[in-house]
Amino acid sequence: MPKEDDATEPLPSLSDALKALIIVQRFVEHQEDATADDIALLHRIERKFNLRASKACKQSTLDRWITGARGSSDSALSASVCAIIRYCDTNRL
């Protein structure tokens, strides 16, 4: 099997990965041959992603507070961090 060149395609963001995982969860949950272990594994991965998003949100907020950028616009932050912060705010993480 040939080795793939990781440089050709950028890694998906955490936000994109979480969205894709939720789609996979919905798909698997409606399959006749899905097992409880399959579903539990997907939920464990979702919790891990949510924890990572929560930590990133808290760190970004702390970084902005420390640097005095509390009033800066979202455009000053990377798009992925902004998406995670909005996700955290929406889900009260």
C-alpha positions as CSV (number, residue, x, y, z in Angstrom):
1,M,0.0,0.0,0.0
2,P,1.6,3.3,-1.0
3,K,2.3,5.9,1.7
4,E,0.0,8.9,1.4
5,D,1.5,12.4,1.3
6,D,0.0,14.2,4.4
7,A,1.2,17.5,3.0
8,T,-1.3,17.4,0.1
9,E,-4.4,17.7,2.2
10,P,-4.7,19.8,5.4
11,L,-6.0,18.1,8.5
12,P,-9.6,18.9,9.3
13,S,-10.3,21.3,12.1
14,L,-11.7,20.0,15.4
15,S,-15.0,21.6,14.6
16,D,-15.1,19.8,11.2
17,A,-14.2,16.5,12.8
18,L,-16.9,16.9,15.4
19,K,-19.5,17.6,12.8
20,A,-18.4,14.6,10.8
21,L,-18.5,12.4,13.8
22,I,-22.1,13.4,14.6
23,I,-23.1,12.4,11.1
24,V,-21.4,9.1,11.5
25,Q,-23.1,8.6,14.9
26,R,-26.6,9.2,13.3
27,F,-25.8,6.8,10.5
28,V,-24.5,4.0,12.7
29,E,-27.4,4.4,15.2
30,H,-29.9,3.6,12.4
31,Q,-28.1,0.5,11.1
32,E,-29.6,-2.9,11.8
33,D,-26.2,-4.4,12.5
34,A,-24.9,-1.6,14.8
35,T,-23.8,-2.9,18.2
36,A,-23.9,-1.2,21.6
37,D,-20.1,-1.3,21.5
38,D,-20.1,0.6,18.1
39,I,-22.3,3.3,19.5
40,A,-20.5,3.5,22.8
41,L,-17.2,3.9,21.0
42,L,-18.5,6.8,18.9
43,H,-19.9,8.5,22.0
44,R,-16.5,8.2,23.8
45,I,-14.8,9.8,20.8
46,E,-17.4,12.6,20.8
47,R,-16.8,13.2,24.5
48,K,-13.0,13.4,23.8
49,F,-13.5,15.9,21.0
50,N,-15.9,18.0,23.2
51,L,-13.3,18.0,26.0
52,R,-10.6,19.1,23.6
53,A,-12.9,21.9,22.3
54,S,-13.7,23.0,25.8
55,K,-10.0,23.1,26.7
56,A,-9.2,25.1,23.6
57,C,-12.1,27.5,24.3
58,K,-10.9,28.1,27.9
59,Q,-7.2,28.6,26.8
60,S,-8.2,31.0,24.0
61,T,-10.3,33.0,26.4
62,L,-7.5,33.1,28.9
63,D,-4.9,34.1,26.2
64,R,-7.2,36.9,25.0
65,W,-7.7,38.1,28.6
66,I,-3.9,38.0,29.4
67,T,-3.0,39.9,26.2
68,G,-5.7,42.5,26.8
69,A,-7.5,41.6,23.6
70,R,-10.8,41.1,25.3
71,G,-12.5,43.7,23.1
72,S,-11.0,42.5,19.8
73,S,-13.2,41.2,17.0
74,D,-13.4,37.6,16.1
75,S,-11.4,38.4,12.9
76,A,-8.3,38.7,15.1
77,L,-8.6,35.0,16.0
78,S,-8.3,32.1,13.7
79,A,-11.5,30.8,12.2
80,S,-11.3,27.4,14.0
81,V,-10.7,29.0,17.4
82,C,-13.7,31.3,16.9
83,A,-15.9,28.3,15.9
84,I,-14.8,26.4,19.0
85,I,-15.5,29.4,21.2
86,R,-19.0,29.9,19.7
87,Y,-19.5,26.1,20.1
88,C,-18.5,26.3,23.8
89,D,-20.8,29.3,24.4
90,T,-23.7,27.7,22.6
91,N,-23.3,24.4,24.5
92,R,-22.4,26.1,27.8
93,L,-19.0,24.3,28.1
